Amino acid sequence: MKLNVEIKARLQDPDRLRALAKKLADEQEMDVMKQVDTFFNCKEGRLKLREIVNRPSRPSKLIAYIRLDQDGPKQSKYSITEVDDPESLKETLGMACGVRGVVKKTRTLMMIGQTRLHIDEVEGLGNFMELEVVLEEHQTQEEGQDIAQDLMKQLSIDQSDLISGAYMDLLES
């Protein structure tokens, strides 16, 4: 199981964040993806099938994750499995577990060191950003939280913009 430390925040000005992030990013290239996440009912955590609809050559991914719903940096435990036949898996999981809902978004991905920065435009919700500090085996959760807090400062992310939960939760509320 892999670990990361995440934050998620509402975003007032995506272009400003892109400009700030480009100065910090390891590469100047931004990966822009149109993603459809189908969430399934599950006993613990969250389970979603992610399809990248503008890149049919990329495999879809079944992602299970467990994290606390709290503002600010939080640890996330996750497991990812590549999927060659997403339609069949979606049908099977839908039959077995039930579909909780679907989140559609355009995601811009940039890497800043060991951190994935996502700038998301979520259908029906608006603009958001996520930081995912991918922890190395020797790193503690506290080290990941420190990295996330430092990047929040560098990217001018205000504590008051932080949100808890997933986009699916926001769509349901």
Sequence and secondary structure as in RCSB ss.txt:
>XXXX:A:sequence
MKLNVEIKARLQDPDRLRALAKKLADEQEMDVMKQVDTFFNCKEGRLKLREIVNRPSRPSKLIAYIRLDQDGPKQ
SKYSITEVDDPESLKETLGMACGVRGVVKKTRTLMMIGQTRLHIDEVEGLGNFMELEVVLEEHQTQEEGQDIAQD
LMKQLSIDQSDLISGAYMDLLES
>XXXX:A:secstr
 EEEEEEEEE S HHHHHHHHHHH SSS  EEEEEEEEEE  SSSEEEEEEETT TTS EEEEEEEE   SS EE
EEEEEEEES HHHHHHHHHHHH EEEEEEEEEEEEEETTEEEEEEEETTTEEEEEEEEE  TT  HHHHHHHHHH
HHHHTT  GGGB  S HHHHHH 
